[in-house]
Amino acid sequence: MKQHILLIEDNDEIRENTAEILILADYKVTTAANGKLGVEAALANRPDLIICDVMMPVLDGYGVLHLVNKNHELAGIPFIFLTAKSERADLRKGMEMGADDYITKPFTDIELLSAIESRLKKVASLRNAYTSDENGIKHFLRDFKGEHALQNFLANRVENLYKKKQNIYHTGNHPQKLFFVKEGK
């Protein structure tokens, strides 16, 4: 099944050209001419990735990103800003708000498609569900080419026993170790 991309761009020419590039790259594309229409389109048909301009009428790209992250049904969708704003402060603002990438105009087809592919691959790898037991860790390490790391972990670990209701970590502490809990909580 084709992956669905929502393209939110107020400039008709850029929106049409970018949509054409995405369609030729075998993506299903939905377009919106402003942020408000874009959010409505995302709610109506959840996309796999959102590409959004920053400066738009009605609702700007920062507003779109804020609403996407705030909505439980849309949260976690990879979000790429596509904008003419290339100031460092603009880039920082977008990244701090949770954007996954920031592409400045003018851009090349390859630059855009590479950013999309890398974001979609990342999401696909994060979707793998791993159980929280020893088998889950084995599968995780196998998927990320770390089988020997698990063998070293198991062979060289020190087991500590704790009394019931004894705290080993308090919320707010700076973590210094990774704990594998075999039993308890």
C-alpha positions as CSV (number, residue, x, y, z in Angstrom):
1,M,0.0,0.0,0.0
2,K,1.3,3.5,-0.9
3,Q,2.4,5.7,2.0
4,H,0.2,8.8,2.4
5,I,1.8,12.3,2.6
6,L,0.0,15.4,3.5
7,L,1.5,18.5,1.8
8,I,0.5,21.9,3.3
9,E,1.7,24.8,1.1
10,D,0.0,28.1,0.3
11,N,1.9,28.8,-2.9
12,D,0.0,27.0,-5.7
13,E,3.0,26.5,-8.0
14,I,5.2,25.0,-5.3
15,R,2.4,22.9,-4.0
16,E,1.6,21.4,-7.4
17,N,5.3,20.8,-8.3
18,T,6.0,19.2,-5.0
19,A,2.9,17.0,-5.2
20,E,3.9,15.9,-8.7
21,I,7.4,14.9,-7.4
22,L,5.8,12.9,-4.6
23,I,3.3,11.2,-6.9
24,L,6.1,10.2,-9.3
25,A,8.0,8.8,-6.3
26,D,4.9,6.5,-5.7
27,Y,3.4,8.3,-2.7
28,K,-0.3,9.0,-2.2
29,V,-0.5,12.8,-1.8
30,T,-3.2,15.0,-0.2
31,T,-2.7,18.7,-0.5
32,A,-3.9,21.7,1.5
33,A,-3.6,25.4,0.7
34,N,-3.3,26.6,4.3
35,G,-2.7,25.3,7.8
36,K,-6.4,25.1,8.8
37,L,-7.3,23.0,5.8
38,G,-4.2,20.9,6.4
39,V,-5.2,20.0,10.0
40,E,-8.7,19.2,8.8
41,A,-7.3,16.9,6.1
42,A,-5.0,15.2,8.6
43,L,-8.0,14.5,10.9
44,A,-10.1,13.2,8.1
45,N,-7.5,10.9,6.7
46,R,-4.4,10.3,8.9
47,P,-1.2,10.7,6.8
48,D,2.0,8.8,7.3
49,L,4.0,12.0,7.0
50,I,3.3,15.8,6.9
51,I,5.2,18.3,4.9
52,C,4.3,21.9,5.8
53,D,5.3,25.4,4.9
54,V,5.9,27.8,7.8
55,M,4.5,31.1,6.5
56,M,0.9,30.7,5.5
57,P,-2.4,32.5,5.9
58,V,-5.1,31.4,8.4
59,L,-2.8,29.1,10.4
60,D,1.0,29.0,10.0
61,G,3.2,25.9,10.1
62,Y,4.1,26.4,13.8
63,G,0.4,26.3,14.6
64,V,-0.1,23.2,12.5
65,L,2.7,21.4,14.3
66,H,1.3,22.5,17.7
67,L,-2.1,21.1,16.8
68,V,-0.8,17.9,15.4
69,N,1.3,17.2,18.5
70,K,-1.5,18.1,20.8
71,N,-4.0,15.7,19.1
72,H,-3.7,12.1,20.3
73,E,-4.8,10.7,16.9
74,L,-2.1,12.7,15.0
75,A,0.7,12.7,17.5
76,G,3.8,10.9,16.3
77,I,3.4,11.6,12.6
78,P,6.7,12.6,11.1
79,F,6.7,16.4,10.4
80,I,8.9,18.2,7.9
81,F,9.0,22.0,7.5
82,L,9.5,23.2,4.0
83,T,10.2,26.9,4.1
84,A,12.0,29.9,2.8
85,K,12.9,31.0,6.3
86,S,16.5,29.9,6.7
87,E,17.5,31.9,9.9
88,R,19.0,29.8,12.6
89,A,16.4,31.0,15.1
90,D,13.6,29.8,12.8
91,L,15.2,26.4,12.4
92,R,15.7,26.1,16.2
93,K,12.1,27.0,16.9
94,G,10.8,24.4,14.5
95,M,13.0,21.7,15.9
96,E,12.2,22.6,19.5
97,M,8.5,22.3,18.7
98,G,9.1,18.8,17.5
99,A,9.6,19.0,13.8
100,D,11.6,16.0,12.4
101,D,13.3,18.0,9.6
102,Y,13.6,21.5,8.2
103,I,14.1,21.9,4.4
104,T,14.8,25.4,3.0
105,K,13.5,26.6,-0.3
106,P,14.7,26.2,-3.0
107,F,15.3,22.5,-2.5
108,T,16.1,19.6,-4.9
109,D,13.9,16.5,-5.5
110,I,16.6,14.3,-4.0
111,E,16.9,16.4,-0.9
112,L,13.1,16.2,-0.3
113,L,12.8,12.5,-1.1
114,S,15.8,11.6,1.0
115,A,14.3,13.4,4.0
116,I,11.0,11.7,3.5
117,E,12.5,8.2,3.2
118,S,14.7,8.6,6.3
119,R,11.7,9.8,8.4
120,L,9.5,7.0,7.2
121,K,12.2,4.4,7.8
122,K,12.7,5.7,11.4
123,V,9.0,5.5,12.1
124,A,8.8,1.9,10.7
125,S,11.7,0.8,12.9
126,L,10.0,2.4,16.0
127,R,6.7,0.6,15.3
128,N,8.3,-2.8,16.0
129,A,6.8,-3.7,19.3
130,Y,9.2,-5.3,21.7
131,T,8.2,-7.0,24.9
132,S,9.8,-5.7,28.1
133,D,11.3,-9.1,29.0
134,E,14.6,-10.8,28.1
135,N,13.2,-12.0,24.8
136,G,12.1,-8.5,23.8
137,I,15.6,-7.2,24.4
138,K,17.0,-10.1,22.3
139,H,14.7,-9.2,19.4
140,F,15.5,-5.5,19.8
141,L,19.3,-6.1,19.7
142,R,19.0,-8.6,16.8
143,D,17.0,-6.1,14.8
144,F,19.7,-3.5,15.5
145,K,22.6,-5.9,14.8
146,G,23.6,-6.2,18.4
147,E,23.4,-9.9,19.2
148,H,26.9,-10.0,20.7
149,A,26.0,-7.1,22.9
150,L,23.2,-9.2,24.5
151,Q,25.6,-12.1,25.1
152,N,28.1,-9.7,26.8
153,F,25.3,-8.2,28.8
154,L,24.1,-11.6,30.1
155,A,27.6,-13.0,30.8
156,N,29.0,-10.0,32.6
157,R,26.0,-8.7,34.5
158,V,25.8,-8.3,38.3
159,E,22.5,-9.3,39.8
160,N,21.3,-7.2,42.7
161,L,18.5,-8.2,45.0
162,Y,16.4,-5.5,46.6
163,K,13.9,-5.8,49.4
164,K,10.2,-5.2,48.8
165,K,9.4,-1.5,48.5
166,Q,13.0,-0.6,48.3
167,N,13.4,2.2,45.8
168,I,16.3,1.9,43.3
169,Y,15.4,5.1,41.4
170,H,13.4,8.2,42.2
171,T,11.7,10.4,39.6
172,G,13.9,13.4,38.9
173,N,17.2,11.7,39.6
174,H,19.8,11.7,36.9
175,P,20.0,8.1,35.7
176,Q,23.4,6.5,35.9
177,K,22.6,2.8,35.2
178,L,20.3,0.7,33.1
179,F,18.2,-1.7,35.2
180,F,16.8,-4.9,33.8
181,V,14.0,-6.0,36.2
182,K,13.4,-9.7,36.1
183,E,10.6,-9.6,38.7
184,G,8.7,-7.0,40.5
185,K,8.1,-3.4,39.5
